[in-house]
Amino acid sequence: MWVADILDGTALAEVKAHLLEIRSVLLRIADLIESIGIAGLKSAIGEASIKQSFESFD
């Protein structure tokens, strides 16, 4: 059954929807880190590159 879903795009649409939800959460986390101002944590996780990566995801 999942093969048929993939072929008609249903499964791919669901995956994209979940990835967009994850992206939203990660962007909120990045904003929180930025607002707290924890420079060491931001540089340790590469906040700027993570945020840029997820902002460009569509």
PDB file of N, CA, C and O in Angstrom:
ATOM      1  N   MET A   1       0.809  -1.194   0.000  1.00  0.00           N
ATOM      2  CA  MET A   1       0.000   0.000   0.000  1.00  0.00           C
ATOM      3  C   MET A   1       0.852   1.258   0.000  1.00  0.00           C
ATOM      4  O   MET A   1       0.531   2.217  -0.701  1.00  0.00           O
ATOM      5  N   TRP A   2       1.945   1.273   0.781  1.00  0.00           N
ATOM      6  CA  TRP A   2       2.784   2.477   0.834  1.00  0.00           C
ATOM      7  C   TRP A   2       3.432   2.761  -0.501  1.00  0.00           C
ATOM      8  O   TRP A   2       3.742   3.916  -0.795  1.00  0.00           O
ATOM      9  N   VAL A   3       3.653   1.729  -1.334  1.00  0.00           N
ATOM     10  CA  VAL A   3       4.209   1.950  -2.672  1.00  0.00           C
ATOM     11  C   VAL A   3       3.238   2.783  -3.499  1.00  0.00           C
ATOM     12  O   VAL A   3       3.647   3.709  -4.200  1.00  0.00           O
ATOM     13  N   ALA A   4       1.966   2.456  -3.415  1.00  0.00           N
ATOM     14  CA  ALA A   4       0.953   3.235  -4.135  1.00  0.00           C
ATOM     15  C   ALA A   4       0.900   4.667  -3.625  1.00  0.00           C
ATOM     16  O   ALA A   4       0.733   5.603  -4.407  1.00  0.00           O
ATOM     17  N   ASP A   5       1.041   4.839  -2.313  1.00  0.00           N
ATOM     18  CA  ASP A   5       1.052   6.187  -1.736  1.00  0.00           C
ATOM     19  C   ASP A   5       2.235   7.003  -2.252  1.00  0.00           C
ATOM     20  O   ASP A   5       2.100   8.187  -2.562  1.00  0.00           O
ATOM     21  N   ILE A   6       3.391   6.354  -2.340  1.00  0.00           N
ATOM     22  CA  ILE A   6       4.573   7.055  -2.849  1.00  0.00           C
ATOM     23  C   ILE A   6       4.364   7.430  -4.311  1.00  0.00           C
ATOM     24  O   ILE A   6       4.691   8.539  -4.733  1.00  0.00           O
ATOM     25  N   LEU A   7       3.821   6.500  -5.070  1.00  0.00           N
ATOM     26  CA  LEU A   7       3.628   6.768  -6.494  1.00  0.00           C
ATOM     27  C   LEU A   7       2.634   7.898  -6.748  1.00  0.00           C
ATOM     28  O   LEU A   7       2.787   8.652  -7.708  1.00  0.00           O
ATOM     29  N   ASP A   8       1.631   8.019  -5.908  1.00  0.00           N
ATOM     30  CA  ASP A   8       0.668   9.109  -6.118  1.00  0.00           C
ATOM     31  C   ASP A   8       1.055  10.379  -5.355  1.00  0.00           C
ATOM     32  O   ASP A   8       0.344  11.381  -5.430  1.00  0.00           O
ATOM     33  N   GLY A   9       2.151  10.349  -4.636  1.00  0.00           N
ATOM     34  CA  GLY A   9       2.666  11.546  -3.970  1.00  0.00           C
ATOM     35  C   GLY A   9       2.125  11.777  -2.571  1.00  0.00           C
ATOM     36  O   GLY A   9       2.538  12.723  -1.901  1.00  0.00           O
ATOM     37  N   THR A  10       1.213  10.933  -2.119  1.00  0.00           N
ATOM     38  CA  THR A  10       0.622  11.133  -0.792  1.00  0.00           C
ATOM     39  C   THR A  10       1.673  11.029   0.306  1.00  0.00           C
ATOM     40  O   THR A  10       1.744  11.894   1.180  1.00  0.00           O
ATOM     41  N   ALA A  11       2.481   9.986   0.269  1.00  0.00           N
ATOM     42  CA  ALA A  11       3.492   9.779   1.297  1.00  0.00           C
ATOM     43  C   ALA A  11       4.522  10.901   1.261  1.00  0.00           C
ATOM     44  O   ALA A  11       4.953  11.375   2.312  1.00  0.00           O
ATOM     45  N   LEU A  12       4.917  11.326   0.080  1.00  0.00           N
ATOM     46  CA  LEU A  12       5.899  12.402  -0.025  1.00  0.00           C
ATOM     47  C   LEU A  12       5.339  13.709   0.524  1.00  0.00           C
ATOM     48  O   LEU A  12       6.065  14.474   1.159  1.00  0.00           O
ATOM     49  N   ALA A  13       4.084  13.967   0.292  1.00  0.00           N
ATOM     50  CA  ALA A  13       3.452  15.174   0.824  1.00  0.00           C
ATOM     51  C   ALA A  13       3.414  15.125   2.356  1.00  0.00           C
ATOM     52  O   ALA A  13       3.633  16.139   3.019  1.00  0.00           O
ATOM     53  N   GLU A  14       3.138  13.951   2.908  1.00  0.00           N
ATOM     54  CA  GLU A  14       3.121  13.805   4.359  1.00  0.00           C
ATOM     55  C   GLU A  14       4.514  14.005   4.946  1.00  0.00           C
ATOM     56  O   GLU A  14       4.668  14.658   5.978  1.00  0.00           O
ATOM     57  N   VAL A  15       5.520  13.448   4.294  1.00  0.00           N
ATOM     58  CA  VAL A  15       6.898  13.618   4.755  1.00  0.00           C
ATOM     59  C   VAL A  15       7.270  15.094   4.728  1.00  0.00           C
ATOM     60  O   VAL A  15       7.850  15.606   5.686  1.00  0.00           O
ATOM     61  N   LYS A  16       6.942  15.778   3.641  1.00  0.00           N
ATOM     62  CA  LYS A  16       7.262  17.205   3.549  1.00  0.00           C
ATOM     63  C   LYS A  16       6.546  17.992   4.646  1.00  0.00           C
ATOM     64  O   LYS A  16       7.128  18.902   5.236  1.00  0.00           O
ATOM     65  N   ALA A  17       5.299  17.650   4.918  1.00  0.00           N
ATOM     66  CA  ALA A  17       4.550  18.336   5.977  1.00  0.00           C
ATOM     67  C   ALA A  17       5.232  18.154   7.331  1.00  0.00           C
ATOM     68  O   ALA A  17       5.338  19.104   8.107  1.00  0.00           O
ATOM     69  N   HIS A  18       5.691  16.941   7.614  1.00  0.00           N
ATOM     70  CA  HIS A  18       6.385  16.684   8.873  1.00  0.00           C
ATOM     71  C   HIS A  18       7.712  17.426   8.928  1.00  0.00           C
ATOM     72  O   HIS A  18       8.078  17.963   9.973  1.00  0.00           O
ATOM     73  N   LEU A  19       8.432  17.461   7.819  1.00  0.00           N
ATOM     74  CA  LEU A  19       9.694  18.196   7.785  1.00  0.00           C
ATOM     75  C   LEU A  19       9.475  19.690   8.001  1.00  0.00           C
ATOM     76  O   LEU A  19      10.284  20.346   8.656  1.00  0.00           O
ATOM     77  N   LEU A  20       8.407  20.221   7.467  1.00  0.00           N
ATOM     78  CA  LEU A  20       8.099  21.635   7.676  1.00  0.00           C
ATOM     79  C   LEU A  20       7.750  21.915   9.140  1.00  0.00           C
ATOM     80  O   LEU A  20       8.090  22.974   9.667  1.00  0.00           O
ATOM     81  N   GLU A  21       7.078  20.977   9.791  1.00  0.00           N
ATOM     82  CA  GLU A  21       6.787  21.121  11.224  1.00  0.00           C
ATOM     83  C   GLU A  21       8.080  21.108  12.027  1.00  0.00           C
ATOM     84  O   GLU A  21       8.264  21.920  12.934  1.00  0.00           O
ATOM     85  N   ILE A  22       8.974  20.184  11.691  1.00  0.00           N
ATOM     86  CA  ILE A  22      10.266  20.099  12.372  1.00  0.00           C
ATOM     87  C   ILE A  22      11.054  21.388  12.147  1.00  0.00           C
ATOM     88  O   ILE A  22      11.674  21.914  13.071  1.00  0.00           O
ATOM     89  N   ARG A  23      11.024  21.890  10.918  1.00  0.00           N
ATOM     90  CA  ARG A  23      11.705  23.141  10.583  1.00  0.00           C
ATOM     91  C   ARG A  23      11.191  24.277  11.449  1.00  0.00           C
ATOM     92  O   ARG A  23      11.974  25.079  11.959  1.00  0.00           O
ATOM     93  N   SER A  24       9.881  24.347  11.617  1.00  0.00           N
ATOM     94  CA  SER A  24       9.275  25.397  12.425  1.00  0.00           C
ATOM     95  C   SER A  24       9.764  25.330  13.869  1.00  0.00           C
ATOM     96  O   SER A  24      10.093  26.356  14.463  1.00  0.00           O
ATOM     97  N   VAL A  25       9.812  24.140  14.424  1.00  0.00           N
ATOM     98  CA  VAL A  25      10.281  23.959  15.798  1.00  0.00           C
ATOM     99  C   VAL A  25      11.752  24.357  15.910  1.00  0.00           C
ATOM    100  O   VAL A  25      12.141  25.045  16.853  1.00  0.00           O
ATOM    101  N   LEU A  26      12.559  23.929  14.959  1.00  0.00           N
ATOM    102  CA  LEU A  26      13.981  24.256  15.004  1.00  0.00           C
ATOM    103  C   LEU A  26      14.222  25.756  14.866  1.00  0.00           C
ATOM    104  O   LEU A  26      15.122  26.300  15.506  1.00  0.00           O
ATOM    105  N   LEU A  27      13.431  26.419  14.042  1.00  0.00           N
ATOM    106  CA  LEU A  27      13.556  27.872  13.921  1.00  0.00           C
ATOM    107  C   LEU A  27      13.185  28.561  15.229  1.00  0.00           C
ATOM    108  O   LEU A  27      13.825  29.539  15.618  1.00  0.00           O
ATOM    109  N   ARG A  28      12.157  28.059  15.909  1.00  0.00           N
ATOM    110  CA  ARG A  28      11.782  28.637  17.206  1.00  0.00           C
ATOM    111  C   ARG A  28      12.886  28.436  18.232  1.00  0.00           C
ATOM    112  O   ARG A  28      13.169  29.326  19.036  1.00  0.00           O
ATOM    113  N   ILE A  29      13.514  27.252  18.201  1.00  0.00           N
ATOM    114  CA  ILE A  29      14.627  26.983  19.112  1.00  0.00           C
ATOM    115  C   ILE A  29      15.790  27.924  18.811  1.00  0.00           C
ATOM    116  O   ILE A  29      16.400  28.473  19.728  1.00  0.00           O
ATOM    117  N   ALA A  30      16.098  28.111  17.527  1.00  0.00           N
ATOM    118  CA  ALA A  30      17.181  29.013  17.132  1.00  0.00           C
ATOM    119  C   ALA A  30      16.884  30.437  17.588  1.00  0.00           C
ATOM    120  O   ALA A  30      17.778  31.131  18.072  1.00  0.00           O
ATOM    121  N   ASP A  31      15.641  30.874  17.439  1.00  0.00           N
ATOM    122  CA  ASP A  31      15.252  32.215  17.898  1.00  0.00           C
ATOM    123  C   ASP A  31      15.376  32.337  19.411  1.00  0.00           C
ATOM    124  O   ASP A  31      15.818  33.367  19.918  1.00  0.00           O
ATOM    125  N   LEU A  32      14.990  31.293  20.130  1.00  0.00           N
ATOM    126  CA  LEU A  32      15.100  31.302  21.580  1.00  0.00           C
ATOM    127  C   LEU A  32      16.558  31.411  22.005  1.00  0.00           C
ATOM    128  O   LEU A  32      16.900  32.193  22.892  1.00  0.00           O
ATOM    129  N   ILE A  33      17.407  30.625  21.369  1.00  0.00           N
ATOM    130  CA  ILE A  33      18.835  30.672  21.684  1.00  0.00           C
ATOM    131  C   ILE A  33      19.382  32.077  21.412  1.00  0.00           C
ATOM    132  O   ILE A  33      20.157  32.620  22.200  1.00  0.00           O
ATOM    133  N   GLU A  34      18.968  32.645  20.297  1.00  0.00           N
ATOM    134  CA  GLU A  34      19.419  33.989  19.954  1.00  0.00           C
ATOM    135  C   GLU A  34      18.924  35.012  20.974  1.00  0.00           C
ATOM    136  O   GLU A  34      19.682  35.898  21.369  1.00  0.00           O
ATOM    137  N   SER A  35      17.681  34.908  21.403  1.00  0.00           N
ATOM    138  CA  SER A  35      17.130  35.871  22.354  1.00  0.00           C
ATOM    139  C   SER A  35      17.766  35.735  23.733  1.00  0.00           C
ATOM    140  O   SER A  35      17.915  36.726  24.447  1.00  0.00           O
ATOM    141  N   ILE A  36      18.137  34.527  24.108  1.00  0.00           N
ATOM    142  CA  ILE A  36      18.796  34.327  25.406  1.00  0.00           C
ATOM    143  C   ILE A  36      20.210  34.892  25.359  1.00  0.00           C
ATOM    144  O   ILE A  36      20.735  35.376  26.362  1.00  0.00           O
ATOM    145  N   GLY A  37      20.814  34.822  24.180  1.00  0.00           N
ATOM    146  CA  GLY A  37      22.146  35.387  24.025  1.00  0.00           C
ATOM    147  C   GLY A  37      23.258  34.498  24.537  1.00  0.00           C
ATOM    148  O   GLY A  37      24.266  34.997  25.038  1.00  0.00           O
ATOM    149  N   ILE A  38      23.098  33.226  24.424  1.00  0.00           N
ATOM    150  CA  ILE A  38      24.140  32.298  24.866  1.00  0.00           C
ATOM    151  C   ILE A  38      25.105  32.100  23.697  1.00  0.00           C
ATOM    152  O   ILE A  38      24.932  31.192  22.884  1.00  0.00           O
ATOM    153  N   ALA A  39      26.108  32.948  23.625  1.00  0.00           N
ATOM    154  CA  ALA A  39      27.036  32.953  22.494  1.00  0.00           C
ATOM    155  C   ALA A  39      27.762  31.617  22.341  1.00  0.00           C
ATOM    156  O   ALA A  39      27.914  31.117  21.226  1.00  0.00           O
ATOM    157  N   GLY A  40      28.198  31.052  23.428  1.00  0.00           N
ATOM    158  CA  GLY A  40      28.918  29.782  23.360  1.00  0.00           C
ATOM    159  C   GLY A  40      28.060  28.661  22.816  1.00  0.00           C
ATOM    160  O   GLY A  40      28.520  27.846  22.016  1.00  0.00           O
ATOM    161  N   LEU A  41      26.810  28.621  23.252  1.00  0.00           N
ATOM    162  CA  LEU A  41      25.891  27.590  22.777  1.00  0.00           C
ATOM    163  C   LEU A  41      25.578  27.801  21.306  1.00  0.00           C
ATOM    164  O   LEU A  41      25.528  26.850  20.525  1.00  0.00           O
ATOM    165  N   LYS A  42      25.365  29.069  20.934  1.00  0.00           N
ATOM    166  CA  LYS A  42      25.058  29.374  19.535  1.00  0.00           C
ATOM    167  C   LYS A  42      26.209  28.941  18.628  1.00  0.00           C
ATOM    168  O   LYS A  42      25.981  28.343  17.577  1.00  0.00           O
ATOM    169  N   SER A  43      27.427  29.238  19.026  1.00  0.00           N
ATOM    170  CA  SER A  43      28.547  28.865  18.174  1.00  0.00           C
ATOM    171  C   SER A  43      28.780  27.352  18.192  1.00  0.00           C
ATOM    172  O   SER A  43      29.221  26.780  17.195  1.00  0.00           O
ATOM    173  N   ALA A  44      28.489  26.711  19.311  1.00  0.00           N
ATOM    174  CA  ALA A  44      28.699  25.266  19.427  1.00  0.00           C
ATOM    175  C   ALA A  44      27.774  24.492  18.494  1.00  0.00           C
ATOM    176  O   ALA A  44      28.172  23.473  17.930  1.00  0.00           O
ATOM    177  N   ILE A  45      26.549  24.966  18.329  1.00  0.00           N
ATOM    178  CA  ILE A  45      25.626  24.233  17.468  1.00  0.00           C
ATOM    179  C   ILE A  45      25.549  24.830  16.075  1.00  0.00           C
ATOM    180  O   ILE A  45      24.830  24.312  15.221  1.00  0.00           O
ATOM    181  N   GLY A  46      26.274  25.905  15.835  1.00  0.00           N
ATOM    182  CA  GLY A  46      26.234  26.537  14.517  1.00  0.00           C
ATOM    183  C   GLY A  46      24.860  27.099  14.221  1.00  0.00           C
ATOM    184  O   GLY A  46      24.308  26.857  13.148  1.00  0.00           O
ATOM    185  N   GLU A  47      24.304  27.842  15.156  1.00  0.00           N
ATOM    186  CA  GLU A  47      22.921  28.342  15.062  1.00  0.00           C
ATOM    187  C   GLU A  47      22.660  29.065  13.759  1.00  0.00           C
ATOM    188  O   GLU A  47      21.620  28.854  13.134  1.00  0.00           O
ATOM    189  N   ALA A  48      23.586  29.917  13.334  1.00  0.00           N
ATOM    190  CA  ALA A  48      23.345  30.703  12.121  1.00  0.00           C
ATOM    191  C   ALA A  48      23.190  29.794  10.908  1.00  0.00           C
ATOM    192  O   ALA A  48      22.282  29.989  10.099  1.00  0.00           O
ATOM    193  N   SER A  49      24.062  28.810  10.775  1.00  0.00           N
ATOM    194  CA  SER A  49      23.979  27.937   9.610  1.00  0.00           C
ATOM    195  C   SER A  49      22.744  27.038   9.684  1.00  0.00           C
ATOM    196  O   SER A  49      22.128  26.740   8.660  1.00  0.00           O
ATOM    197  N   ILE A  50      22.387  26.609  10.887  1.00  0.00           N
ATOM    198  CA  ILE A  50      21.184  25.785  11.046  1.00  0.00           C
ATOM    199  C   ILE A  50      19.963  26.599  10.656  1.00  0.00           C
ATOM    200  O   ILE A  50      19.108  26.129   9.905  1.00  0.00           O
ATOM    201  N   LYS A  51      19.882  27.827  11.172  1.00  0.00           N
ATOM    202  CA  LYS A  51      18.720  28.669  10.881  1.00  0.00           C
ATOM    203  C   LYS A  51      18.642  28.962   9.386  1.00  0.00           C
ATOM    204  O   LYS A  51      17.561  28.902   8.800  1.00  0.00           O
ATOM    205  N   GLN A  52      19.777  29.279   8.764  1.00  0.00           N
ATOM    206  CA  GLN A  52      19.789  29.554   7.330  1.00  0.00           C
ATOM    207  C   GLN A  52      19.380  28.321   6.534  1.00  0.00           C
ATOM    208  O   GLN A  52      18.658  28.437   5.543  1.00  0.00           O
ATOM    209  N   SER A  53      19.830  27.149   6.953  1.00  0.00           N
ATOM    210  CA  SER A  53      19.493  25.918   6.253  1.00  0.00           C
ATOM    211  C   SER A  53      17.994  25.677   6.261  1.00  0.00           C
ATOM    212  O   SER A  53      17.410  25.315   5.240  1.00  0.00           O
ATOM    213  N   PHE A  54      17.372  25.879   7.421  1.00  0.00           N
ATOM    214  CA  PHE A  54      15.952  25.602   7.522  1.00  0.00           C
ATOM    215  C   PHE A  54      15.095  26.712   6.940  1.00  0.00           C
ATOM    216  O   PHE A  54      13.962  26.463   6.528  1.00  0.00           O
ATOM    217  N   GLU A  55      15.619  27.941   6.898  1.00  0.00           N
ATOM    218  CA  GLU A  55      14.864  29.015   6.260  1.00  0.00           C
ATOM    219  C   GLU A  55      14.789  28.806   4.757  1.00  0.00           C
ATOM    220  O   GLU A  55      13.816  29.206   4.118  1.00  0.00           O
ATOM    221  N   SER A  56      15.823  28.175   4.188  1.00  0.00           N
ATOM    222  CA  SER A  56      15.836  27.976   2.742  1.00  0.00           C
ATOM    223  C   SER A  56      15.117  26.699   2.319  1.00  0.00           C
ATOM    224  O   SER A  56      14.946  26.458   1.125  1.00  0.00           O
ATOM    225  N   PHE A  57      14.695  25.879   3.279  1.00  0.00           N
ATOM    226  CA  PHE A  57      14.001  24.622   2.974  1.00  0.00           C
ATOM    227  C   PHE A  57      12.566  24.887   2.556  1.00  0.00           C
ATOM    228  O   PHE A  57      11.800  25.489   3.309  1.00  0.00           O
ATOM    229  N   ASP A  58      12.205  24.455   1.391  1.00  0.00           N
ATOM    230  CA  ASP A  58      10.818  24.557   0.929  1.00  0.00           C
ATOM    231  C   ASP A  58      10.516  23.460  -0.055  1.00  0.00           C
ATOM    232  O   ASP A  58       9.397  23.375  -0.560  1.00  0.00           O
TER     233      ASP A  58
END
